[in-house]
Amino acid sequence: MKILNREDYLNQASDIILAGLFVKAGYDLPDKLRLTCGLPSKGAFGAKLRTIGQCWSPAASDDNTTEIMISPTVDDNQMMLGVLVHELVHAVVGNQAGHGKVFKQCAIAVGLTGKMTATTSTDTLIDYLQTNVIAVLGDYPHAKIDYTKQKKQTTRMIKCECGTCGYVVRTSRKWAEIALPICGVCSETMQVV
C-alpha cells in the first residue's frame, strides 16, 4: 500500500484504529473526521508540558467536521499512534467530556492507560498498532520538527526612550539611523535604549 503523505497515513491509520478498536468496544464513530499533522493552538513548544495532539469539536469547523491535529514534533510510530488513539477518544466521546469519567471509560476500553491527560498505550494496544497499522502502512512518513534548532527572529523594532521624562516608543533601526524620534511629551530628542 503506497502512502503518499502524512495525512494519508493518519486517515488510513484512523480507519484501522476506529474499526478495530472503537467499534469493537461499542463506540459510535464521528460522522465526519479530518486528520492532519499540524501545530496545536497552544502549548506546541512548551518546555515542561507540550501539547502533542488536539481534537477540535465539529462546532469549530465550518463544515461540521471533527478536526484532529498531531504535532509535527512527534515522529515515533508508536508514540504518534498512541496520541492519535487519545485524540480519537475525544472525537468519539465528544470534547465536552474532557478527560473525565466518560473519556476514561472509552480510553481504557481501547487500550490507553495512565493519567488521562497524558495517556500511554498498554502492551495490548502497542501490539495491535504494530500488527494492524505499522505492519500494514509502514512507518509514519514524517521527520519531527525540532523547534530548538529554529533560529529565533530578533525584533526589528528598537526601543527609544526620552532621557527627560521616560516616554518610550519603538521604531525601525533604519529610521533611527536617519533621525532619532522627538519625544511627544517634552519635545526632547529620544535615545536608543
N, C-alpha and C positions, 0 to 999 in steps of 0.2 A: 504494500500500500504506500503510495507516494504522498508524503506530507509536504505541502508547498510552503507553509509559513506557520508561525506560532498560533494564529487564530484558527487555522485548520486543525492543528494539533489539539488545541483546547476544546474546540467544538466536538471533534471525534472522541476525545477522551471523556468529555462530559456525557456524551451519548452512551458510552460503555458504562460509565460510573452510575449514571441515573438509572439505566435499565437494570444493571447488575446488582446494585445496592439498594437504591431508594425504592424502586417498585417492589422488589422482593421483601423489603421491610414494611411495605404497606403505605408508602407515602405518595401523594399526588405530585405530579411534576408541574412546574410553571408552564403556562400557556405559551409564552414567548420568552426566549432566553438568548442573550448575546454575550459572548465572552471575548476578552481581549487582554493583551499584555499592555499595561499602562500604569502610570503613577497614580496612586490613590489621592483623594482630595486633600488629605493632611497626613502627616506622620511618615511621609515617604522616606525621609532620610534621618529619622530620629536616632540620636546617639545610643540611648538605652532601649527605648521601645520603638520599633519600626513597624509600620503598617505594611503587610506583605500581600494582602488581599482585601478586596472590598466588594460588597454586594449592594447595588442600588435598587431601591424599590421600583416597581413598574410605574408608580405615580411620578417618579422623577424623569421618566423618559417620554418624549413627545409621542412615541408610538406604543406606549404601554408595554414596554419590554423590560424584563429584569436584566440588569446590566452587571456583569461580574468582571472585575479587573484583577489580574495577577501582576504583582510588582515586577518590573524588569530587573530588580536587584536579586531575584531568585532564578537560578538555572538548574539546580539539582532536581533530577527527575522525581524522586520520592517526596522531597520537600514541596515542590511545586504541586504535585498531585494531592498531597495532604492539604495544602492551602485551598486547592480547587474543591476538594470534598467539603471542607469547612464552609466555604462560600456557597456551595450548592445547598448545604443545610439551611443557610439563611434564605436562599431563594425558595426552598421547599416549604419552610415553616413561616416565612414572612419576616421582614425586618423588625416588625413591631414586637416579635418575641425576644429580641435582644439575644443575650446569652443565658436566658433563664431556663426554667423547667422544660418548656416545650422544645426549645433548642437542644437542651441536654439529652432529652429522650431520643430525639432523632439522631443526634451526633453519635451517641453510644450505639444505637441500632445499626449505624452504617460503618462502625469501626473506629471512631475517634475516641480519644481518652484524654485525661489530664484536665487542667484548668480550661474552662470553656472559652475564655477569651484568647487562649493560646493553645489550641488543641494539638495533639500529636497523634500519629497513626498507630493503631495496635499492630501486632505482628500479623494478625489475620488480614487486616486491611493492606499492609505492606505486601504480603504475598499475593493478594488479589490484584493490586495495582501492577505489580511486577509481571504477573502471568497474563492478565487481561488487557492491560494498557501498554506498558513498556514493551512487552514481547511482541505485541501486535503493531504498535505505532512507531516503535523505536524511541530514541532519545528526543527529548523536548528540543526543538530547533531554535535554541536561544543561548546566547552567552550573556551572563549577567553584566549589568552596569555597575561599576564601582565608582560611586559619586565622589569618593575621596581623591580620585585621580583627575577630576574636572578642575581646571584652573578657575579659581574664583574671579569673577569680574570685579574690578575695582570701580569704585564710584567715579563717575565722570564729572560730578559736580563737586566743587571745592567750597569750603566754608570761609566766609569773610565776616569779620566782626569789627564793630566800631570800638575803638580804644577808649572813647569818652563815655558812651552810655551803655555799651554792651550789646547793641542791636545786632542781630545775626541775619545774614542772607547767604544763599548758595548761588554760585554762578559757574559757568564752564571755565576751564583753565584757559581756553582760547580768549575769552573776553577779559579775564583777569590779567592776561599778559598785555592786552591792548590798553586797558584802563581799569583801575580798581573802582568799585561802586562807591557812591556817595551815600552816607547814612541818611535815611528818610526822616530821622528824628532830630538829629542835631547838625546835619549838613557837613560832617567831617568825612574825610576820605577813610574808607574802611581798609583793614589789613587782612591778608590771607592768614588763616589760623592753621 
